[in-house]
Amino acid sequence: MRVFVTGATGFIGLPIVKELIAAGHEVTGLARSKASGRKLIEVGASVQVGTVDDLDGLRRGASAADGAIHTAFYHQISHVPFSTRLKIFVGGAPSGIVLRFMAASAATDRRAIEAIAAGLPKGSPLVATFGTLGMKPGHRATEDEPYDHSPKAFGGVRARNEDTLKEWAARGLRTSAIRLPPIVHGHTRYGLASLLIPIAKKKREAVYVNDGLNRWPSCHHLDVAHLYRLALEKGPPGGTYHGVDEEGIPFREIAEIIGRRLGIPTVSKSPDEAKKHFGFIAPAIPLDNPTSSDLTRQRLGWVPTHMGLLADLAETDVLSKL
């Protein structure tokens, strides 16, 4: 199969490209520059230079393929085009910058999904990326549940793009939505935990909120890459899958291992204190997000085989560099 992959040089995208090539697929990966595209050439893929804002380019890449995997997303404000960045910074009160950034990123994501879908031949597979933090908190979320529709849901802005994907399933594409946990890890990066580590280093304490028993799911990025291939090859139209190995690690345990590795104390803070400590990611810290992948394993035959998060954090030698 000829596969068009966005975000192809990223922490998740590059392992997906390698996984696809190893399985005999031909891959064209979207890269922001020729320089970053060298990673793709080295592993046997072709390169299309462009960004997720280039809708014509996305349609062109998809139209030359038999299927597509969409992983690109603006996780950093520095990646956003200057004109959009300006609107984010001056478009309202400073306290709303994070929400405006999230809304702009989600809007770009929706347009990208639509452009890729429009370029694919009818019946083609399209796999797109979402997050488990878009699910209703406080219970063990399953694949058959919809995302949290409440206006204040953390991650809900991006999760609403699942509706766009379902619309294209109704129009004849074989779509798959993959919800990833807040921590996708693999020796060099740790999802949202990669943001916790520099904060802990700077403030000389690893922090959890209240009793720290709220749970975050996780998965190794190589297991995630395998799931994307299975969804591309086998997923029926409108499928939803959870790229989750560990269903819910108590946040306190994550803070404790960060504290031990950095040689700093691990402490509890109140929600108000945590807002000051964690800054813009504070709303995510106390969320309880246990997530099942039982149906994903049954439906696609997916079996994660790589190490868990705490073992990864215990072994890594890059903590001091984050």
Residue pairs with C-beta under 8 A, 6 or more apart in sequence:
1 25
1 26
1 66
1 67
1 232
1 233
2 25
2 26
2 27
2 28
2 64
2 65
2 66
2 67
3 20
3 25
3 26
3 27
3 28
3 65
3 66
3 67
3 68
3 69
3 232
4 27
4 28
4 29
4 30
4 48
4 61
4 62
4 64
4 65
4 67
4 68
4 69
4 116
5 13
5 16
5 17
5 20
5 27
5 28
5 29
5 30
5 45
5 68
5 69
5 71
6 13
6 29
6 30
6 52
6 58
6 61
6 68
6 69
6 70
6 71
6 72
6 112
6 116
7 13
7 30
7 70
7 71
7 72
7 73
8 14
8 16
8 17
8 27
8 29
8 30
8 31
8 40
8 45
8 71
9 29
9 31
9 32
9 36
9 37
9 39
9 40
10 71
10 72
11 184
11 186
11 188
11 189
11 221
12 71
12 129
12 180
12 184
12 221
12 224
12 225
13 29
13 71
13 72
14 39
14 40
14 43
15 186
15 221
15 222
15 224
15 225
16 69
16 71
16 224
16 225
16 228
16 229
17 27
17 29
17 40
17 43
17 45
18 43
18 225
19 225
19 226
19 228
19 229
20 27
20 69
20 229
20 232
21 27
21 43
21 44
21 45
23 229
23 233
25 229
26 46
27 40
27 44
27 45
27 46
28 45
28 46
28 47
28 48
28 61
28 64
28 65
29 37
29 40
29 45
29 46
29 47
29 48
30 48
30 49
30 50
30 51
30 52
30 57
30 58
30 61
30 72
31 37
31 39
31 40
31 47
31 48
31 49
31 50
32 49
32 50
32 51
33 49
34 47
34 49
37 47
37 49
40 46
40 47
41 47
48 57
48 60
48 61
50 57
50 58
50 61
51 57
51 72
51 81
52 58
52 72
52 73
52 74
52 108
52 109
52 112
53 81
53 108
55 111
55 112
55 115
56 115
58 112
58 115
58 116
58 119
59 115
59 116
59 118
59 119
60 119
61 68
61 116
61 119
62 68
62 115
62 116
62 117
62 118
62 119
62 120
63 119
63 120
63 121
65 120
65 124
66 121
66 124
67 120
67 124
67 125
67 126
67 127
67 232
68 116
68 120
68 124
68 125
68 126
68 127
69 126
69 127
69 128
69 228
69 232
70 112
70 113
70 116
70 126
70 127
70 128
70 129
71 129
71 228
72 112
73 105
73 109
73 129
73 158
74 80
74 101
74 104
74 105
74 108
74 109
75 105
77 85
77 88
77 101
80 88
80 101
80 104
80 105
80 108
84 104
84 108
87 100
87 104
88 97
88 100
88 101
88 104
89 97
91 100
92 100
97 280
98 280
102 157
102 158
103 157
105 158
106 157
106 158
106 160
106 161
109 158
109 161
110 161
110 164
113 126
113 128
113 161
113 164
113 165
113 168
114 164
114 168
116 126
117 126
117 165
117 168
117 171
117 173
117 175
120 126
120 173
122 171
122 172
122 173
123 172
123 173
123 174
124 173
124 174
125 173
125 174
125 175
125 176
125 231
125 232
125 233
125 235
126 165
126 168
126 173
126 174
126 175
126 176
127 175
127 176
127 177
127 178
127 228
127 231
127 232
127 235
128 161
128 165
128 175
128 176
128 177
128 178
129 178
129 180
130 147
130 158
130 159
130 161
130 162
130 177
130 178
130 179
130 180
131 155
131 158
131 159
131 179
131 180
131 181
131 182
132 141
132 155
132 179
132 180
132 181
132 182
132 217
132 242
132 244
132 289
132 291
133 154
133 155
133 182
133 284
133 287
133 289
134 147
134 148
134 153
134 154
134 155
134 156
134 158
134 159
134 162
134 179
135 141
135 145
135 147
135 148
135 155
135 159
135 179
135 289
135 291
136 145
136 148
136 150
136 153
137 148
137 154
137 287
137 288
137 289
138 288
139 290
140 247
140 248
140 290
140 291
140 292
141 242
141 289
141 290
141 291
141 292
142 242
142 292
142 294
142 295
143 179
143 240
143 241
143 242
143 292
143 293
143 295
143 296
144 240
144 295
146 162
147 153
147 155
147 156
147 159
147 160
147 162
148 155
148 156
148 159
149 156
150 156
153 159
154 283
154 284
154 287
162 177
162 240
165 175
165 177
166 175
166 238
168 175
169 175
169 237
169 238
170 238
173 237
174 235
174 236
174 237
175 235
175 237
175 238
175 239
176 231
176 232
176 235
176 239
176 240
176 241
177 239
177 240
177 241
178 224
178 227
178 228
178 231
178 240
178 241
178 242
178 243
179 240
179 241
179 242
179 243
179 244
179 291
180 219
180 224
180 243
181 191
181 216
181 217
181 218
181 219
181 242
181 243
181 244
181 289
181 291
182 191
182 192
182 216
182 217
182 218
182 284
182 289
183 190
183 191
183 192
183 193
183 216
183 217
183 218
183 219
183 249
183 254
183 309
184 191
184 218
184 219
184 220
184 221
184 224
184 243
185 191
185 193
185 218
185 219
185 220
185 221
185 309
185 312
185 313
186 220
186 221
186 222
186 306
186 312
187 312
187 315
187 316
187 318
188 316
188 318
189 221
190 197
190 309
190 312
190 313
190 322
191 218
192 216
192 281
192 284
193 254
193 258
193 309
193 313
194 322
195 281
196 206
196 254
196 255
196 258
196 278
196 281
197 258
197 262
197 319
197 322
198 322
199 207
199 277
199 278
199 279
200 206
200 207
200 255
200 258
200 259
200 262
200 264
201 262
201 264
201 320
201 322
203 277
204 264
204 265
205 259
205 264
205 265
205 266
205 267
206 255
206 256
206 258
206 259
206 262
206 264
206 265
206 266
206 267
207 255
207 266
207 267
207 268
207 269
207 274
207 277
207 278
208 251
208 252
208 254
208 255
208 266
208 267
208 268
208 269
208 285
209 251
209 268
209 269
209 270
209 271
209 274
209 285
209 286
210 268
210 270
210 271
210 286
211 252
211 268
212 250
212 251
212 252
212 253
212 255
212 268
213 250
213 251
213 252
214 250
214 251
214 286
214 287
214 288
214 289
215 247
215 248
215 249
215 250
215 251
215 288
215 289
215 290
216 248
216 249
216 251
216 254
216 287
216 289
217 242
217 244
217 245
217 246
217 247
217 248
217 249
217 289
217 290
217 291
218 244
218 245
218 246
218 249
218 308
218 309
219 243
219 244
219 245
219 246
219 304
220 245
220 304
220 306
220 307
220 308
220 312
222 306
223 243
223 245
223 302
223 304
223 305
223 306
224 243
226 302
227 241
227 243
227 296
227 300
227 302
230 300
230 301
230 302
231 239
231 241
231 300
234 300
234 301
235 241
235 299
235 300
239 299
241 293
241 295
241 296
241 299
241 300
241 302
242 291
242 292
242 293
242 295
242 296
243 293
243 296
244 291
244 292
244 293
244 296
245 293
245 304
245 306
245 308
246 308
246 309
247 290
247 291
247 292
247 293
248 288
248 289
248 290
248 291
249 309
249 310
251 285
251 286
252 266
252 268
253 310
254 309
254 310
254 313
255 266
256 266
257 310
257 313
257 314
258 266
258 313
258 319
259 265
259 266
260 266
261 313
261 314
261 319
262 319
262 320
269 277
271 286
274 282
274 285
274 286
275 282
278 285
293 302
296 302
297 303
307 315
313 319
